[in-house]
């Protein structure tokens, strides 16, 4: 009798997952996996684009430093302004790198 009761208890035991629960869980897992891969892809593209922007900015800044060192600018100095009691002139540098134009304003205090 004891063995029959044990088998009877196993047959009546309804604990576990149904196929519907498994399919829903798999669908949710698939959706989350797609969202994760899309976010990784977006982050990768953004990192590449930021690296290019950084490279162009570095090139423009290097060119600006060269122009300041050789005292060449693209436009004549703006009229003198007074800042904290000192005369300041503004130099404008337009630098083009890879089709992008960077405009730098350099303020130089006259002594």
N, C-alpha and C positions, 0 to 999 in steps of 0.2 A: 504494500500500500504506500509505503513511504516514497518509492520511486515514482509511482503514478502521480502523487501529489506534487512532487518536484517538477515533473514534466508538465503537469497541468498549470502550475504557477508560471513556468516559462512561457507557455502558450498565451496565457492571459496577460502577460507583462507587455504593456504598450509603450514603455519608455523608449525614447530614441527619436530620430528625425524622420520625417516623411520626405518623399521625393520632392514635394513642392518646397519645403523648407530648404532643402539642399540646392535646388535650382535658384531660388531667390538669393540665397547666400552667395552662390557662384556669380550671379548677375551683379550683385553689389560689389563683390570683389573685382570683377572685370571692369566695372565703371571706375572704381578707385584706381585701378592699375592704369587705365587709359589717362586719367587725370594726372597721375604721377609722371607718366612718360611725357605728356604734353608740357608739364611744368619744367621738366629737365631739359627738353628741347628748347623751350623759350629762354631759359636761363643760359643755355649754351650760345644761342644766337645773340643774346644781349651782351654776353661777355666778349664775343668776337667784335661786335659793333663798338663797344666801349674801348676795346684795345686799339681799334683803328682810329677812333677819335683821339685817344691818348697819344698815339703816334703822330698824328697831324698837329696836335697842339704842341708837342715837343719840338717838331720841326719848325713851327712858326715861332716859338719862343727862342729857339737857337738862332733863327734868322734875326729876330729882334735884338738879341744880345750882340750879334755881329754888327748890326746897323748902329747900335748905340756905341759900340767900341770904336767903330770907324767914323762916328759922328755923321752918318748919312741918314736922312729921313725923307719921306716922300712928299711932305708938305712943309711949307715954311712955318716957323713957330707962331703960335697964336699970340695975341697981345698979352703983355704982362698983366698978371693978376696979383693981388695982395692976399697972402694967406699967413696968418699968425705973425703979421708984421714984416714978412719977407716977400720980396718980389718973386713970383713964380711964373715961369713960362711953360706952356704946354706944347709938347711935340707929338705929332700924329704919325703913326706908322701903319701903313696898310700892307699886309703881307698875305700873299696868296699861296696856298698849299693845296694841291690836288683839287683845284676848282673851288675851294672854300676861301673866302677872304676874311682875314682876321684883322681887326682894327685895334691897335693898342694906343693908349694915351699915356704919355710919359711926362710927368711933371718934374721940372728941374728948378731948384731954388737958385736964384742968382745971388751971388755974394758980392 
